[in-house]
Amino acid sequence: MIPKAVEQGLASQVPDLPDFYNLVSLGVTESTNNDARNLATDGALEGTLVWAKSQGAGRGRRGRDWASPPGNLYASLILRPDCAPSTAAQISFVAALAIRDAIAQFLPDGKVAQLKWPNDVLVNQKKIAGILLESHLAGGNDLDWLVVGTGVNIGSFPDQVERPATSLQELGSDVSVPHYLEAYATHMLSWYRQWQEDGFVVIRQSWLEHAWGQGGPVEVRLGKETFQGVFVDLDETGALVVSTPGGSRLVSAGDVFPLTEGAS
C-alpha cells in the first residue's frame, strides 16, 4: 500500500500526459520507487507513474541518498516489458534519452545536456538528473515488472555532493515541475516504443551522440578495484568499452569519471 498522499496544491497542477500513463500524485512520500514497487507487486498496470512533491528517503544508485526537497521532479514509472531481465537493463538508456530530451527542451540557447554512463544527465559538466532501475522476477527468470525512478533538479540542487550539480532554474529556465513531467513522459513513451519495436541499436547510437567523455580518459571504480583507460564505445548490451594498456575491458556496472574536464 502506498502512504496516504499529503496533498499540497498538486490537484491544481495535474500534468496532461499521454493515455499510456496512469498518474498517482502524492504530496510527500518516503520514496516514489518504494511506492511504485508496492503498486507493481499488487498488479498495477504498465504505465503507472508515481509522482511526489518531495521524498523523505529518496535513493540513488548503490543505496546513496538522493536529496528530495520540494521543487524538483521525483517520479517512478512501472513498466512490464516482454524481455529478459538483462535486456530490460537497456531501459536505463531509454530513460536517459527521455530525460535529456525533456531538459534540452527548456534549456536556454547555448546550453547542452549530455549523458554520463551509466545513468546521469549533465549540463555544463554538472549533474542535473539521475535514474534508478529496480525489477522483480516472476517464477524462474521471467521479468515481472521494472520500475524506472527518475530525479531531476528543476528548482534546486544539492551542494554537498562528490560531483558538482546544477538545476534548470540555475541554468535560466523557469519551467514548472508539472510542465517538465509532461515533456519527460512524452519523450519516455516515444523512446520506449522505439526500443520495443527496433531494439537497442537506435537507442545505443542516440545515447552515444550525446555521451560525455567518449574518446577521452576515464577512471572506472568497481567496488574494490579502480582503473583508468579511454572510453571508446558502448557494446550491444550497453556495457562501457574501455581501452586500457592491457586491452579492452567491458564495464557493466560501476562508477565512471572522465579525467579530462570538458571531454565530449
C-alpha positions as CSV (number, residue, x, y, z in Angstrom):
1,M,0.0,0.0,0.0
2,I,1.2,3.5,-0.8
3,P,1.1,6.1,2.0
4,K,-1.8,8.5,2.0
5,A,-1.0,11.4,-0.1
6,V,-0.3,14.7,1.6
7,E,-1.8,17.0,-1.0
8,Q,-0.1,20.4,-1.2
9,G,-1.6,22.0,-4.2
10,L,-0.9,19.1,-6.6
11,A,-4.5,18.8,-7.6
12,S,-4.3,22.1,-9.4
13,Q,-1.1,21.2,-11.1
14,V,-2.0,17.8,-12.7
15,P,0.0,17.4,-15.9
16,D,-1.5,16.4,-19.2
17,L,0.0,13.0,-20.0
18,P,-0.4,10.6,-22.9
19,D,-3.1,8.0,-22.5
20,F,-0.4,5.3,-21.8
21,Y,0.0,6.7,-18.3
22,N,-1.9,6.3,-15.1
23,L,-0.7,9.1,-12.8
24,V,-0.5,8.6,-9.0
25,S,0.1,12.1,-7.5
26,L,1.5,12.3,-4.0
27,G,2.4,15.3,-1.9
28,V,5.1,13.9,0.4
29,T,6.3,10.3,0.4
30,E,9.3,8.3,1.6
31,S,10.3,7.1,-1.9
32,T,8.4,7.0,-5.2
33,N,10.4,3.9,-6.1
34,N,9.1,2.1,-3.0
35,D,5.6,3.2,-3.8
36,A,5.8,2.0,-7.4
37,R,7.3,-1.3,-6.3
38,N,4.4,-1.9,-3.9
39,L,1.9,-1.0,-6.6
40,A,3.6,-3.2,-9.2
41,T,3.6,-6.1,-6.7
42,D,-0.2,-5.5,-6.3
43,G,-0.7,-5.8,-10.0
44,A,-0.6,-2.2,-11.2
45,L,-0.7,-1.8,-14.9
46,E,2.3,-0.8,-17.1
47,G,2.3,3.0,-17.4
48,T,1.5,3.6,-13.7
49,L,3.5,6.7,-12.9
50,V,4.1,7.7,-9.2
51,W,4.9,11.4,-8.8
52,A,5.7,13.1,-5.5
53,K,6.3,16.7,-4.5
54,S,9.1,15.6,-2.1
55,Q,10.6,12.5,-0.6
56,G,11.7,11.7,2.9
57,A,14.1,8.9,1.9
58,G,14.9,9.2,-1.8
59,R,17.5,6.8,-3.1
60,G,20.1,6.8,-5.9
61,R,22.3,4.0,-7.2
62,R,24.1,1.8,-4.7
63,G,21.9,2.9,-1.9
64,R,23.1,6.5,-2.0
65,D,20.8,9.2,-0.5
66,W,19.0,11.4,-3.0
67,A,18.2,14.9,-1.6
68,S,14.5,15.4,-2.3
69,P,13.2,18.9,-1.4
70,P,10.1,20.4,-3.0
71,G,10.6,22.0,-6.4
72,N,12.2,19.1,-8.2
73,L,10.9,16.1,-10.1
74,Y,10.6,12.8,-8.2
75,A,8.8,10.1,-10.3
76,S,8.8,6.3,-10.8
77,L,7.3,4.5,-13.7
78,I,6.1,0.9,-13.8
79,L,6.9,-1.0,-17.0
80,R,6.3,-4.6,-17.9
81,P,8.4,-5.2,-21.0
82,D,8.3,-8.7,-22.5
83,C,12.0,-9.4,-22.4
84,A,14.8,-11.0,-20.3
85,P,15.9,-9.1,-17.2
86,S,19.3,-8.5,-18.7
87,T,17.7,-6.9,-21.8
88,A,15.4,-4.7,-19.6
89,A,18.5,-3.0,-18.2
90,Q,18.7,-1.2,-21.5
91,I,15.7,0.9,-20.4
92,S,18.2,2.9,-18.3
93,F,19.4,4.3,-21.6
94,V,15.9,4.8,-22.9
95,A,15.1,6.9,-19.8
96,A,18.3,8.8,-20.0
97,L,17.4,9.9,-23.6
98,A,13.9,10.9,-22.5
99,I,15.2,12.9,-19.6
100,R,17.8,14.6,-21.7
101,D,15.4,15.5,-24.5
102,A,13.0,17.0,-22.0
103,I,15.8,19.0,-20.3
104,A,17.0,20.2,-23.7
105,Q,13.5,21.4,-24.5
106,F,13.8,24.0,-21.7
107,L,17.5,25.0,-21.7
108,P,18.5,28.5,-22.8
109,D,20.4,28.8,-26.0
110,G,24.0,27.7,-25.8
111,K,23.4,25.1,-23.0
112,V,23.8,21.4,-23.9
113,A,22.5,18.4,-22.0
114,Q,24.8,15.3,-22.1
115,L,24.7,11.7,-20.9
116,K,27.1,10.2,-18.5
117,W,27.4,6.4,-18.2
118,P,25.6,4.7,-16.7
119,N,22.6,6.8,-15.7
120,D,23.3,10.5,-15.2
121,V,22.4,13.6,-17.2
122,L,24.7,16.6,-17.1
123,V,24.6,20.2,-18.2
124,N,27.9,22.3,-18.1
125,Q,29.6,19.1,-16.7
126,K,27.3,19.2,-13.7
127,K,24.7,16.6,-12.7
128,I,21.1,17.6,-13.2
129,A,19.4,14.2,-13.2
130,G,19.7,10.6,-12.3
131,I,18.0,7.2,-12.9
132,L,17.4,4.2,-10.6
133,L,16.1,0.9,-12.1
134,E,14.6,-1.8,-9.9
135,S,13.0,-5.0,-11.0
136,H,11.3,-8.2,-9.9
137,L,11.3,-11.7,-11.4
138,A,8.2,-13.8,-11.5
139,G,9.0,-17.5,-11.3
140,G,12.2,-18.7,-12.9
141,N,14.0,-15.9,-14.7
142,D,11.0,-14.1,-16.2
143,L,10.7,-10.4,-15.7
144,D,7.6,-9.4,-13.8
145,W,8.0,-5.6,-13.6
146,L,10.5,-2.9,-13.9
147,V,10.4,0.5,-12.0
148,V,12.2,3.4,-13.6
149,G,12.9,6.0,-10.9
150,T,13.9,9.5,-12.0
151,G,15.1,12.5,-10.2
152,V,15.5,15.8,-12.0
153,N,16.9,19.0,-10.4
154,I,14.4,21.7,-11.5
155,G,14.2,24.3,-8.8
156,S,17.3,23.4,-6.6
157,F,20.3,21.1,-6.4
158,P,22.4,19.6,-3.6
159,D,25.7,21.3,-2.9
160,Q,27.3,18.7,-0.6
161,V,28.0,16.0,-3.3
162,E,31.1,14.4,-4.8
163,R,30.5,15.8,-8.2
164,P,29.1,19.4,-9.0
165,A,25.3,19.6,-9.6
166,T,23.0,22.1,-11.1
167,S,19.3,22.7,-11.8
168,L,17.2,24.0,-14.6
169,Q,16.4,27.1,-12.6
170,E,20.1,27.9,-12.1
171,L,20.6,27.5,-15.8
172,G,18.0,30.1,-16.5
173,S,14.8,28.1,-17.1
174,D,11.5,28.9,-15.3
175,V,9.8,25.6,-16.3
176,S,7.4,24.2,-13.6
177,V,7.6,20.6,-12.4
178,P,4.3,19.5,-13.9
179,H,5.3,21.1,-17.3
180,Y,8.6,19.2,-17.2
181,L,6.9,16.0,-16.3
182,E,4.6,16.3,-19.4
183,A,7.7,16.7,-21.6
184,Y,9.5,13.8,-19.9
185,A,6.5,11.5,-20.1
186,T,6.0,12.2,-23.8
187,H,9.7,11.6,-24.7
188,M,9.8,8.5,-22.5
189,L,6.8,6.9,-24.3
190,S,8.3,7.7,-27.7
191,W,11.8,6.2,-26.9
192,Y,10.2,3.2,-25.1
193,R,8.1,2.4,-28.1
194,Q,11.1,2.7,-30.4
195,W,13.1,0.4,-28.2
196,Q,10.2,-2.2,-28.2
197,E,10.0,-2.0,-32.0
198,D,13.6,-1.7,-33.0
199,G,15.7,-2.9,-30.1
200,F,18.8,-1.3,-28.7
201,V,20.6,-0.3,-31.9
202,V,18.9,3.1,-32.3
203,I,18.9,3.7,-28.6
204,R,22.7,3.0,-28.3
205,Q,23.5,5.3,-31.3
206,S,21.4,8.1,-30.0
207,W,22.9,7.8,-26.5
208,L,26.4,7.9,-27.9
209,E,25.5,11.1,-29.9
210,H,25.0,12.8,-26.5
211,A,27.7,11.0,-24.5
212,W,30.0,12.9,-22.2
213,G,33.6,11.7,-22.1
214,Q,33.7,9.5,-25.2
215,G,37.2,9.4,-26.7
216,G,38.8,10.7,-23.5
217,P,40.5,9.3,-20.4
218,V,38.2,8.0,-17.7
219,E,38.6,6.5,-14.2
220,V,36.4,3.4,-13.5
221,R,35.6,2.5,-9.9
222,L,34.4,-1.1,-9.4
223,G,33.9,-1.5,-5.7
224,K,37.4,-2.8,-4.7
225,E,39.1,-2.0,-8.0
226,T,39.9,1.3,-9.7
227,F,41.5,1.5,-13.1
228,Q,42.0,4.1,-15.9
229,G,41.6,4.0,-19.6
230,V,39.8,5.6,-22.6
231,F,36.1,5.5,-23.0
232,V,35.8,4.0,-26.5
233,D,32.2,2.8,-27.0
234,L,29.1,1.0,-25.8
235,D,28.7,-2.6,-26.7
236,E,25.5,-4.1,-28.0
237,T,24.3,-4.7,-24.4
238,G,25.0,-1.2,-23.1
239,A,28.3,-2.1,-21.3
240,L,31.0,0.5,-21.4
241,V,34.0,-0.3,-23.6
242,V,37.2,1.0,-22.1
243,S,40.6,0.7,-23.7
244,T,43.5,0.1,-21.3
245,P,47.2,-0.7,-21.8
246,G,46.3,-4.3,-21.1
247,G,43.5,-4.4,-23.7
248,S,39.8,-3.6,-23.9
249,R,37.6,-4.0,-20.8
250,L,33.8,-4.2,-20.6
251,V,32.2,-2.5,-17.7
252,S,28.6,-3.5,-17.0
253,A,28.3,-1.9,-13.5
254,G,30.3,0.8,-11.7
255,D,31.1,4.5,-11.5
256,V,32.9,6.3,-14.3
257,F,34.5,9.7,-14.1
258,P,36.1,11.5,-17.1
259,L,39.6,12.6,-16.2
260,T,39.7,15.5,-18.8
261,E,37.2,18.2,-18.0
262,G,35.2,19.2,-21.0
263,A,35.6,15.8,-22.8
264,S,32.6,15.0,-25.0
